[in-house]
Amino acid sequence: MTALTLTDVCKSFGAVDVLKEINLTVEDGEFVVFVGPSGCGKSTLLRVIAGLEDATRGTVEIGGDVVNNTPPAKRGIAMVFQSYALYPHLSVRDNMALSLKQEKQPKSVIEERVSKAVQMLDLGAYVDRRPSDLSGGQRQRVAIGRAIVRDPKLFLFDEPLSNLDAALRMNTRIEIAELHRTLSASMIYVTHDQTEAMTLADKIVVLRDGRVEQVGSPMELYNNPANKFVAGFLGSPAMNFLQKAPIDLPQGGTLGVRPEHLRLEKGGRIKGTVTHVERLGGDTNLLIATSQKEEMTVRLFGQDSTAVGASVELEFDNSSAFAFDTNEQRVAF
């Protein structure tokens, strides 16, 4: 069964078009990530799916049912917010159980679902605590547990890790991935962090200015970006773009080369000077000012002794490079 189908979905606030002709299918059990820069429309799209905003035009289907006129509570979705949105006066157990009590579920059902979520999220030692007695990561797990107990058709995550520090973000990201594997549930996850997108998604939806730029698996988008925007958005360090390329390109075109596909090589086609070095232990990033007055980043695996001010020559394989035309679309070369 298809978990979600969006057909020609548009959303306008007055004269401002925030979402423009969005067409998307999320399959049952699929983990889909909406990614893009701030203001691209990803959170608005999530709110339209949830029913917190009405689509100006188009159709939203959840589990095969058109839900445009269905209130959020009746859509069969559960949403996890960036802010946790926990009730401070309630315990962990009561926060998780509240929505089920409001639905007037039998006590036995409530206890079974809450116990299952507590065990799944390793919250057994905290069920009687209030949110103020929990860490940020524990609060987010409670918020996720509150979603799990509803047994929804579709989970919606709105930048759930943004308030956590780096170590907690990684740990919670792993927990969410494990949760998806355990539940085999359909999940839509909004983030501006391309690392989260690459590591969590079965399918990534890249958005820009309210439009879908490309949809595909993480590796499909990384290896075969449709345009310059997608190529530059996915990957860290970001792809290098050169207007003055050492190969023939379409008139006015741009060459794209990922930092890890560049190498230091005597006689290389690109010459430049090292302006900055980032020594990361396992990797070394060199920032290069080329002789054509363009900037590039080279990612070297392992430790490297190249110093700031050094003259370098760079080479790459044409097969690993990308060419983009004046409309920023990928072209063959």
C-alpha positions, 0 to 999 in steps of 0.5 A: 500500500502507498503510505502517502501520495501528493498530487499537484500540491500548492500552498500560498500565503497571500501572494507568496507561493511557498509550495509549487506543484509538489508531486510525491509518493511515499511507499509503505514502510519507506523512510523519506527525508525532506532536505533543503536550505532554510525557507525552501518549504520543507516544514510547510510541506510537512504541515500540509501533510499533517493538516496543520496547514491547508493546501491551496491546491492539489490532493493529499492522500494518506493510506489511499484516502484523500484527507484534504478536509480531514482534521489532523487528529483523524489523519492517522499520523503522529508528529514529533517536533523540534521542541519536544512539546511535552507536558511539564507537569506529567510524568514520562508515562503520562505524557506517552499515554495522554493521547490514548486517554483522550481517544478513550482507549481501554486501560489495557491497550494504553498500558500495553502500548506505553510499555512497549514504547518504553521498552523499545526506547530504553526509558524504563528507568525514567517513566515516573520522572517529569520532563524537567528531570530528563536530558534533551536526548531523553525528552526527545525519546519521550516525544518519539514514544508518544508518537509510537503509542498512537500506532499511526499510518505515518510518522512525521518528524520536524527537525527533531534533532536540532536542539541536541548537541553533536554527540546526542544528535548522532546517538538519537539518529541511530535510535531513529534508524533502529526504530524504523527498522523495528517498526517497519513504519512509514516515516517522513523526516524534515531536516536541513542537515544533509548528513542526517538525510544521507544516513537515515533516508531510503529516499531523499526529496531535495527542495528549493524555493518550494519545488522538488529538485530531485528525488532518489536514494542517497547514493543516486542523488550523490552520484547522479545529481540532476543539477548543480544545486543538488550536486552542491547541496549533498556532500561535505565538504561541498562539491567544487565548481569551476568556470575556468575548467581544464576540459571542454565544456558547453558554452558558459558551463560549469565543471563540478568535482567533489573534493575526494575526487581530487588528488595532489599530482605533479603535472596536474591540470589545476595549479594553485596555492594552499590558503588553509589546512583543516587537519581532522585526524582521519582526513585532511582538507586543503583549501586551494586558490587556483591560478585562475583565481577560483577556490577549491577544496581537496579532501585527502584521506589520512594525515598530510603534511602540506602547509599553507602557502605551498604550491600544488598541482591537482588532478582528477579523472574526467569520469568522476567529474560533472558538467552543468550548463548555463541553466545549471542542469547536468549535461554530458561532456 
